[in-house]
Amino acid sequence: MTPGRRTPACPICGRPTDPAFRPFCSQRCADVDLGRWLNERYVIPDPEAPDEAPREPEPDA
């Protein structure tokens, strides 16, 4: 490790990351993160303003 550089912490458990599983420390933590995405615990915000009414689909012509 280079002086002045810290090893980043795993975002799941906080342990130092392993280059083979970066940014995680292990396959287990990578799988936990994937499970959270698949179970929709993580979401990407919708770019539409929340006070806008949902648009109705256009009828087929």
TORVOSE-992563 format. One record per atom (N, C-alpha, C): residue number from 1; residue in three letters; atom name; x, y negated, z. Coordinates in steps of 0.05 Angstrom, whole numbers, plus 5000, padded with zeros to 4 digits. Example, Ala and Ser with C-alpha at 12.3 -4.5 7.8 and 13.67 -1.06 7.14 Angstrom:
BEGIN
NODE    i   aa  at    px    py    pz
NODE    1  ALA   N  5264  5114  5156
NODE    1  ALA  CA  5246  5090  5156
NODE    1  ALA   C  5264  5066  5156
NODE    2  SER   N  5257  5045  5142
NODE    2  SER  CA  5273  5021  5143
NODE    2  SER   C  5258  4999  5157
end
This chain:
BEGIN
NODE    i   aa  at    px    py    pz
NODE    1  MET   N  5017  5024  5000
NODE    1  MET  CA  5000  5000  5000
NODE    1  MET   C  5018  4975  5000
NODE    2  THR   N  5010  4956  4985
NODE    2  THR  CA  5025  4931  4982
NODE    2  THR   C  5019  4913  5006
NODE    3  PRO   N  5039  4900  5018
NODE    3  PRO  CA  5034  4882  5041
NODE    3  PRO   C  5014  4860  5033
NODE    4  GLY   N  4996  4855  5051
NODE    4  GLY  CA  4976  4834  5046
NODE    4  GLY   C  4951  4844  5031
NODE    5  ARG   N  4951  4869  5022
NODE    5  ARG  CA  4928  4880  5008
NODE    5  ARG   C  4915  4901  5026
NODE    6  ARG   N  4889  4899  5029
NODE    6  ARG  CA  4875  4919  5045
NODE    6  ARG   C  4861  4938  5027
NODE    7  THR   N  4858  4963  5036
NODE    7  THR  CA  4843  4982  5021
NODE    7  THR   C  4814  4976  5025
NODE    8  PRO   N  4798  4974  5004
NODE    8  PRO  CA  4770  4968  5007
NODE    8  PRO   C  4755  4990  5023
NODE    9  ALA   N  4735  4982  5036
NODE    9  ALA  CA  4719  5001  5052
NODE    9  ALA   C  4697  5013  5036
NODE   10  CYS   N  4690  5038  5041
NODE   10  CYS  CA  4668  5051  5028
NODE   10  CYS   C  4642  5037  5036
NODE   11  PRO   N  4625  5030  5016
NODE   11  PRO  CA  4601  5016  5022
NODE   11  PRO   C  4580  5032  5038
NODE   12  ILE   N  4583  5059  5039
NODE   12  ILE  CA  4564  5076  5053
NODE   12  ILE   C  4573  5080  5082
NODE   13  CYS   N  4598  5088  5087
NODE   13  CYS  CA  4606  5095  5114
NODE   13  CYS   C  4628  5076  5126
NODE   14  GLY   N  4641  5060  5109
NODE   14  GLY  CA  4661  5041  5119
NODE   14  GLY   C  4689  5052  5120
NODE   15  ARG   N  4694  5077  5114
NODE   15  ARG  CA  4721  5088  5114
NODE   15  ARG   C  4736  5078  5089
NODE   16  PRO   N  4763  5080  5089
NODE   16  PRO  CA  4778  5072  5066
NODE   16  PRO   C  4770  5088  5041
NODE   17  THR   N  4770  5075  5018
NODE   17  THR  CA  4762  5088  4993
NODE   17  THR   C  4784  5108  4984
NODE   18  ASP   N  4775  5127  4968
NODE   18  ASP  CA  4793  5146  4955
NODE   18  ASP   C  4793  5140  4926
NODE   19  PRO   N  4816  5136  4913
NODE   19  PRO  CA  4816  5129  4885
NODE   19  PRO   C  4800  5148  4867
NODE   20  ALA   N  4798  5173  4874
NODE   20  ALA  CA  4783  5192  4858
NODE   20  ALA   C  4753  5187  4859
NODE   21  PHE   N  4743  5174  4880
NODE   21  PHE  CA  4714  5169  4883
NODE   21  PHE   C  4707  5140  4885
NODE   22  ARG   N  4726  5123  4878
NODE   22  ARG  CA  4722  5094  4881
NODE   22  ARG   C  4696  5084  4870
NODE   23  PRO   N  4681  5068  4883
NODE   23  PRO  CA  4687  5053  4907
NODE   23  PRO   C  4680  5067  4933
NODE   24  PHE   N  4676  5094  4932
NODE   24  PHE  CA  4669  5109  4955
NODE   24  PHE   C  4693  5124  4966
NODE   25  CYS   N  4689  5136  4990
NODE   25  CYS  CA  4711  5151  5002
NODE   25  CYS   C  4710  5181  4995
NODE   26  SER   N  4686  5190  4987
NODE   26  SER  CA  4683  5219  4981
NODE   26  SER   C  4660  5223  4962
NODE   27  GLN   N  4658  5248  4952
NODE   27  GLN  CA  4635  5255  4935
NODE   27  GLN   C  4609  5253  4950
NODE   28  ARG   N  4610  5259  4976
NODE   28  ARG  CA  4585  5258  4993
NODE   28  ARG   C  4574  5229  4993
NODE   29  CYS   N  4591  5209  4998
NODE   29  CYS  CA  4582  5182  4998
NODE   29  CYS   C  4572  5173  4971
NODE   30  ALA   N  4585  5182  4949
NODE   30  ALA  CA  4576  5175  4922
NODE   30  ALA   C  4549  5187  4918
NODE   31  ASP   N  4544  5212  4927
NODE   31  ASP  CA  4518  5225  4924
NODE   31  ASP   C  4496  5211  4941
NODE   32  VAL   N  4504  5202  4965
NODE   32  VAL  CA  4484  5187  4981
NODE   32  VAL   C  4476  5161  4967
NODE   33  ASP   N  4495  5147  4955
NODE   33  ASP  CA  4489  5123  4940
NODE   33  ASP   C  4471  5129  4916
NODE   34  LEU   N  4477  5150  4901
NODE   34  LEU  CA  4460  5157  4878
NODE   34  LEU   C  4432  5164  4887
NODE   35  GLY   N  4429  5179  4910
NODE   35  GLY  CA  4403  5185  4920
NODE   35  GLY   C  4387  5161  4928
NODE   36  ARG   N  4400  5141  4938
NODE   36  ARG  CA  4386  5116  4945
NODE   36  ARG   C  4376  5102  4920
NODE   37  TRP   N  4391  5102  4898
NODE   37  TRP  CA  4382  5090  4873
NODE   37  TRP   C  4358  5106  4863
NODE   38  LEU   N  4361  5133  4863
NODE   38  LEU  CA  4339  5150  4851
NODE   38  LEU   C  4314  5148  4868
NODE   39  ASN   N  4316  5144  4894
NODE   39  ASN  CA  4292  5141  4911
NODE   39  ASN   C  4282  5113  4913
NODE   40  GLU   N  4294  5095  4897
NODE   40  GLU  CA  4286  5067  4895
NODE   40  GLU   C  4289  5051  4921
NODE   41  ARG   N  4310  5059  4937
NODE   41  ARG  CA  4316  5042  4960
NODE   41  ARG   C  4331  5017  4952
NODE   42  TYR   N  4345  5019  4930
NODE   42  TYR  CA  4358  4995  4918
NODE   42  TYR   C  4341  4986  4895
NODE   43  VAL   N  4338  4960  4892
NODE   43  VAL  CA  4323  4950  4869
NODE   43  VAL   C  4337  4925  4858
NODE   44  ILE   N  4334  4921  4832
NODE   44  ILE  CA  4345  4897  4819
NODE   44  ILE   C  4322  4878  4817
NODE   45  PRO   N  4325  4853  4827
NODE   45  PRO  CA  4302  4834  4826
NODE   45  PRO   C  4292  4829  4798
NODE   46  ASP   N  4266  4825  4796
NODE   46  ASP  CA  4253  4819  4771
NODE   46  ASP   C  4259  4790  4764
NODE   47  PRO   N  4267  4784  4740
NODE   47  PRO  CA  4273  4756  4733
NODE   47  PRO   C  4248  4738  4732
NODE   48  GLU   N  4224  4749  4731
NODE   48  GLU  CA  4200  4732  4731
NODE   48  GLU   C  4195  4721  4759
NODE   49  ALA   N  4185  4697  4759
NODE   49  ALA  CA  4179  4684  4785
NODE   49  ALA   C  4157  4700  4799
NODE   50  PRO   N  4158  4704  4825
NODE   50  PRO  CA  4138  4720  4839
NODE   50  PRO   C  4110  4707  4839
NODE   51  ASP   N  4108  4681  4835
NODE   51  ASP  CA  4081  4668  4835
NODE   51  ASP   C  4067  4669  4808
NODE   52  GLU   N  4081  4680  4787
NODE   52  GLU  CA  4068  4682  4761
NODE   52  GLU   C  4049  4706  4761
NODE   53  ALA   N  4026  4702  4748
NODE   53  ALA  CA  4007  4724  4745
NODE   53  ALA   C  4018  4744  4725
NODE   54  PRO   N  4014  4769  4729
NODE   54  PRO  CA  4024  4789  4709
NODE   54  PRO   C  4009  4785  4683
NODE   55  ARG   N  4024  4788  4661
NODE   55  ARG  CA  4013  4784  4635
NODE   55  ARG   C  3997  4809  4627
NODE   56  GLU   N  3975  4805  4614
NODE   56  GLU  CA  3958  4826  4604
NODE   56  GLU   C  3971  4836  4578
NODE   57  PRO   N  3970  4862  4573
NODE   57  PRO  CA  3981  4872  4547
NODE   57  PRO   C  3963  4861  4524
NODE   58  GLU   N  3976  4855  4502
NODE   58  GLU  CA  3962  4845  4479
NODE   58  GLU   C  3946  4868  4465
NODE   59  PRO   N  3921  4863  4457
NODE   59  PRO  CA  3906  4884  4444
NODE   59  PRO   C  3918  4890  4417
NODE   60  ASP   N  3915  4915  4409
NODE   60  ASP  CA  3925  4923  4383
NODE   60  ASP   C  3908  4911  4361
NODE   61  ALA   N  3920  4901  4340
NODE   61  ALA  CA  3904  4888  4319
NODE   61  ALA   C  3893  4908  4299
end
